[in-house]
Amino acid sequence: MTSKFRHTGSLKKDMKNYYEKVFKKETILEHQKVNPFIKLNEVVYDCIKEAINELKIQPGEKLNINEIAKQLDVSITPVKNASLKLMEEGRIEYRTGKNAGYYVFDVNEKELTDIYDTRKCYEGFAAFLCAQRLILVNLDHLQELAEEHKRLWLDYADGDDSYDNFNARLECDMRFHEMLVRYSDNAMLYKEYMKNKKNFEYTLRRSLNYWKIDKGVYGKKIMAGQHLTIVSGIATGIPEIARKASEDHVQSCKTQCFLRRNRQCLSGYRD
């Protein structure tokens, strides 16, 4: 069962106004200014892909091909071509029947499992190397990011479920894990991590969305301190302790993600 979420309050717009915010014809001009030889199909493809990756268009949502073309000020053809390419990549799917059309994909359990398991390998080993090479690590920076992560999650636990808080938690989380891998001083590890960054970020956005069903505070407060635990593990200078702290955090995120994802699917929850 695919869940579909929309932001509340002023972010809840009718489809026309919603697409006006997501797709702008100025974007086409900006791409063409940077590269005058870029094909229109490629620009439209990039616009739709970015909207999907950043959850501007929600998983399970039907793409309004005509409205996208209208807002980008292009014909239907490049939008359809972009949709076909995105379908080949698995980012969208075509459904037949009464409501036939292109729909944004949602990550399945196997994909989520693969992504979290990959993160556990990358980030667990990165923490191991950070503890091993402690003199090279800017521990104060990691501590600062971890403290910010804690503050944002505690604010969320206290009732701040605003879109600003959502984005701040996302950005802080991504920054912490990226710097963790960077401070490992392993160029190949960092390069491979960055190749997968978009997938990690998309999954994190989905995971944070799954938390919307949880009105309690206990789980949120547990999440608040986990980055600090990783920093403390690195600070010991004992690689195995640091690795375990990082792997335990990723495993906890995976467990919490699946728990709330399944609850949303069973309840048919909509935000």
C-alpha positions as a printed NumPy array, in Angstrom:
array([[  0.   ,   0.   ,   0.   ],
       [  1.446,   3.345,  -1.019],
       [  1.05 ,   6.276,   1.34 ],
       [  0.828,   9.825,   0.111],
       [  1.737,  12.81 ,   2.232],
       [  1.246,  16.521,   1.935],
       [  2.441,  19.309,   4.15 ],
       [ -0.177,  20.92 ,   6.343],
       [ -1.256,  24.534,   6.733],
       [ -0.176,  27.044,   4.109],
       [  1.74 ,  24.354,   2.234],
       [ -1.485,  22.563,   1.372],
       [ -2.418,  24.082,  -1.984],
       [ -4.622,  23.136,  -4.879],
       [ -2.798,  21.286,  -7.642],
       [ -2.353,  24.305,  -9.896],
       [ -0.754,  26.501,  -7.233],
       [  1.215,  23.509,  -5.979],
       [  2.808,  22.952,  -9.395],
       [  3.469,  26.673,  -9.772],
       [  5.806,  26.426,  -6.78 ],
       [  7.539,  23.256,  -7.965],
       [  8.012,  23.953, -11.689],
       [  9.087,  27.34 , -13.037],
       [  9.904,  28.28 , -16.629],
       [ 12.846,  30.318, -15.305],
       [ 14.512,  26.993, -14.474],
       [ 14.653,  26.138, -18.172],
       [ 16.31 ,  29.48 , -18.95 ],
       [ 18.834,  29.032, -16.134],
       [ 19.908,  25.623, -17.466],
       [ 20.196,  26.963, -21.013],
       [ 22.235,  29.927, -19.809],
       [ 24.742,  27.599, -18.181],
       [ 24.798,  25.274, -21.196],
       [ 23.322,  26.742, -24.413],
       [ 23.616,  23.331, -26.115],
       [ 21.662,  21.345, -23.529],
       [ 18.634,  19.556, -24.935],
       [ 15.196,  20.529, -23.704],
       [ 14.415,  16.892, -22.876],
       [ 17.403,  16.833, -20.505],
       [ 16.375,  20.03 , -18.718],
       [ 12.798,  18.84 , -18.189],
       [ 14.104,  15.479, -17.013],
       [ 16.375,  17.189, -14.459],
       [ 13.484,  19.347, -13.206],
       [ 11.156,  16.403, -12.601],
       [ 13.895,  14.209, -11.124],
       [ 14.894,  16.943,  -8.662],
       [ 11.26 ,  17.421,  -7.628],
       [ 10.967,  13.685,  -6.954],
       [ 14.288,  13.387,  -5.106],
       [ 13.483,  16.346,  -2.862],
       [  9.921,  15.12 ,  -2.213],
       [  8.411,  18.221,  -3.774],
       [  6.248,  15.661,  -5.522],
       [  5.252,  13.022,  -3.016],
       [  5.698,   9.248,  -3.409],
       [  2.552,   7.679,  -4.832],
       [  1.428,  10.955,  -6.402],
       [  0.23 ,  11.053, -10.004],
       [  2.206,  13.343, -12.29 ],
       [  0.057,  15.926, -14.031],
       [  1.867,  15.964, -17.384],
       [ -0.183,  18.833, -18.81 ],
       [  0.334,  21.053, -15.769],
       [  4.09 ,  20.384, -15.676],
       [  4.344,  21.364, -19.353],
       [  2.298,  24.488, -18.72 ],
       [  4.383,  25.659, -15.76 ],
       [  7.689,  24.989, -17.545],
       [  6.283,  26.648, -20.68 ],
       [  7.144,  23.691, -22.906],
       [  5.166,  21.272, -25.051],
       [  3.881,  17.946, -23.787],
       [  6.521,  15.981, -25.733],
       [  9.638,  16.716, -23.6  ],
       [  7.626,  16.055, -20.427],
       [  6.494,  12.68 , -21.767],
       [ 10.043,  11.856, -22.898],
       [ 11.38 ,  12.758, -19.449],
       [  8.683,  10.615, -17.848],
       [  9.664,   7.621, -19.986],
       [ 13.311,   8.01 , -18.968],
       [ 12.359,   8.318, -15.307],
       [ 10.215,   5.218, -15.646],
       [ 13.189,   3.292, -17.071],
       [ 15.198,   4.358, -14.024],
       [ 12.448,   3.219, -11.672],
       [ 11.711,   6.691, -10.306],
       [  8.151,   6.635, -11.605],
       [  5.776,   3.927, -12.789],
       [  2.926,   3.799, -15.264],
       [ -0.421,   2.517, -14.002],
       [ -3.311,   1.414, -16.153],
       [ -7.012,   1.459, -15.369],
       [ -9.409,   4.209, -14.399],
       [ -6.703,   6.546, -13.105],
       [ -4.046,   5.612, -15.675],
       [ -0.912,   7.708, -15.761],
       [  2.59 ,   8.191, -14.385],
       [  3.   ,   7.914, -10.607],
       [  6.004,   8.694,  -8.418],
       [  7.596,   5.539,  -7.037],
       [  8.001,   4.751,  -3.376],
       [ 10.973,   2.82 ,  -2.003],
       [ 10.145,  -0.784,  -1.164],
       [ 11.377,  -2.816,   1.795],
       [ 14.252,  -4.411,  -0.133],
       [ 15.545,  -1.032,  -1.32 ],
       [ 15.317,   0.427,   2.18 ],
       [ 17.151,  -2.568,   3.615],
       [ 19.929,  -2.306,   1.011],
       [ 20.395,   1.415,   1.625],
       [ 20.551,   1.12 ,   5.415],
       [ 22.899,  -1.865,   5.228],
       [ 25.174,   0.077,   2.875],
       [ 25.169,   3.048,   5.21 ],
       [ 26.064,   0.794,   8.101],
       [ 29.138,  -0.416,   6.199],
       [ 30.259,   3.062,   5.15 ],
       [ 29.571,   4.904,   8.375],
       [ 30.611,   2.142,  10.736],
       [ 33.998,   1.894,   9.057],
       [ 34.282,   5.685,   8.885],
       [ 33.792,   5.957,  12.65 ],
       [ 36.36 ,   3.163,  13.133],
       [ 38.911,   5.123,  11.087],
       [ 38.077,   8.401,  12.849],
       [ 38.866,   6.845,  16.231],
       [ 42.004,   5.288,  14.796],
       [ 43.139,   8.62 ,  13.336],
       [ 41.732,  10.827,  16.045],
       [ 44.432,  13.463,  15.65 ],
       [ 43.116,  14.194,  12.123],
       [ 39.482,  14.566,  13.163],
       [ 37.839,  17.905,  13.907],
       [ 36.006,  16.503,  16.903],
       [ 34.689,  19.933,  17.886],
       [ 32.915,  20.217,  14.54 ],
       [ 31.299,  16.789,  14.879],
       [ 30.301,  17.676,  18.44 ],
       [ 28.723,  20.929,  17.235],
       [ 26.718,  19.105,  14.559],
       [ 25.645,  16.463,  17.066],
       [ 24.487,  19.122,  19.539],
       [ 22.467,  20.818,  16.791],
       [ 20.947,  17.466,  15.862],
       [ 19.94 ,  16.955,  19.493],
       [ 18.391,  20.421,  19.767],
       [ 16.321,  19.998,  16.61 ],
       [ 14.997,  16.585,  17.639],
       [ 14.137,  17.829,  21.126],
       [ 12.283,  20.759,  19.541],
       [ 10.423,  18.212,  17.416],
       [  9.622,  16.176,  20.52 ],
       [  8.285,  19.352,  22.149],
       [  5.846,  19.864,  19.284],
       [  7.733,  21.737,  16.576],
       [  6.574,  19.73 ,  13.559],
       [  7.047,  22.634,  11.147],
       [  8.466,  22.242,   7.668],
       [ 11.466,  24.344,   8.753],
       [ 12.257,  21.915,  11.549],
       [ 11.841,  18.987,   9.138],
       [ 14.33 ,  20.485,   6.677],
       [ 16.752,  21.51 ,   9.411],
       [ 16.8  ,  17.972,  10.839],
       [ 17.363,  16.58 ,   7.355],
       [ 20.231,  18.956,   6.547],
       [ 21.907,  18.563,   9.938],
       [ 21.689,  14.779,   9.765],
       [ 23.126,  14.627,   6.244],
       [ 25.917,  17.038,   7.165],
       [ 26.938,  15.049,  10.24 ],
       [ 27.193,  11.734,   8.386],
       [ 28.991,  13.281,   5.424],
       [ 31.575,  14.882,   7.696],
       [ 31.952,  11.645,   9.641],
       [ 32.998,   9.904,   6.427],
       [ 35.128,  12.831,   5.31 ],
       [ 37.049,  12.944,   8.588],
       [ 37.916,   9.256,   8.169],
       [ 40.654,  10.49 ,   5.802],
       [ 39.879,   7.727,   3.316],
       [ 39.424,   9.37 ,  -0.088],
       [ 37.995,   6.265,  -1.755],
       [ 35.429,   5.737,   1.018],
       [ 34.348,   9.367,   0.818],
       [ 34.085,   9.222,  -2.976],
       [ 31.856,   6.142,  -2.885],
       [ 29.733,   7.637,  -0.104],
       [ 29.156,  10.808,  -2.117],
       [ 28.127,   8.761,  -5.168],
       [ 25.24 ,   7.411,  -3.112],
       [ 24.449,  10.626,  -1.25 ],
       [ 21.283,  11.385,  -3.239],
       [ 19.888,   7.934,  -2.458],
       [ 20.756,   8.341,   1.223],
       [ 19.13 ,  11.785,   1.318],
       [ 15.963,  10.58 ,  -0.394],
       [ 15.648,   7.67 ,   2.032],
       [ 16.19 ,  10.005,   4.975],
       [ 13.414,  12.295,   3.718],
       [ 11.101,   9.31 ,   3.501],
       [ 12.134,   8.131,   6.967],
       [ 11.48 ,  11.551,   8.497],
       [  8.073,  11.552,   6.835],
       [  7.296,   8.207,   8.454],
       [  7.775,   9.842,  11.866],
       [  4.68 ,  11.992,  11.256],
       [  2.458,   9.194,  12.518],
       [  4.235,   9.162,  15.903],
       [  2.68 ,  11.655,  18.298],
       [  4.764,  10.49 ,  21.254],
       [  8.056,  11.924,  22.487],
       [ 10.012,   8.889,  23.714],
       [ 11.383,   7.751,  20.347],
       [ 12.207,  11.316,  19.314],
       [ 14.219,  11.916,  22.467],
       [ 16.163,   8.707,  21.886],
       [ 17.003,   9.849,  18.367],
       [ 18.133,  13.221,  19.727],
       [ 21.204,  11.836,  21.484],
       [ 22.469,   9.255,  19.019],
       [ 24.887,  11.469,  17.099],
       [ 26.441,  12.522,  20.403],
       [ 26.961,   8.852,  21.236],
       [ 28.896,   8.406,  17.993],
       [ 31.093,  11.426,  18.791],
       [ 31.741,  10.042,  22.283],
       [ 32.687,   6.69 ,  20.761],
       [ 35.19 ,   8.344,  18.432],
       [ 36.583,  10.438,  21.283],
       [ 37.596,   7.272,  23.174],
       [ 40.166,   6.586,  20.49 ],
       [ 39.045,   2.948,  20.491],
       [ 38.029,   2.069,  16.92 ],
       [ 35.675,  -0.808,  17.755],
       [ 33.698,   1.311,  20.219],
       [ 33.309,   4.043,  17.596],
       [ 32.289,   1.543,  14.937],
       [ 29.66 ,  -0.029,  17.193],
       [ 28.179,   3.362,  18.112],
       [ 27.848,   4.305,  14.441],
       [ 26.459,   0.929,  13.343],
       [ 24.002,   0.878,  16.252],
       [ 22.742,   4.305,  15.197],
       [ 22.129,   3.228,  11.591],
       [ 20.44 ,   0.038,  12.786],
       [ 18.226,   2.07 ,  15.117],
       [ 17.27 ,   4.39 ,  12.233],
       [ 16.44 ,   1.36 ,  10.094],
       [ 14.277,  -0.192,  12.82 ],
       [ 12.419,   3.055,  13.512],
       [ 11.904,   3.622,   9.78 ],
       [ 10.338,   0.199,   9.186],
       [  8.252,   0.397,  12.341],
       [  6.599,   3.674,  11.391],
       [  6.414,   2.834,   7.704],
       [  4.452,  -0.324,   8.46 ],
       [  2.174,   1.549,  10.856],
       [  1.392,   4.128,   8.177],
       [  0.675,   1.463,   5.585],
       [ -1.61 ,  -0.472,   7.943],
       [ -3.5  ,   2.598,   9.092],
       [ -3.768,   4.3  ,   5.689],
       [ -2.374,   7.398,   7.4  ],
       [ -2.36 ,  10.678,   5.471],
       [ -0.733,  13.864,   6.646]])
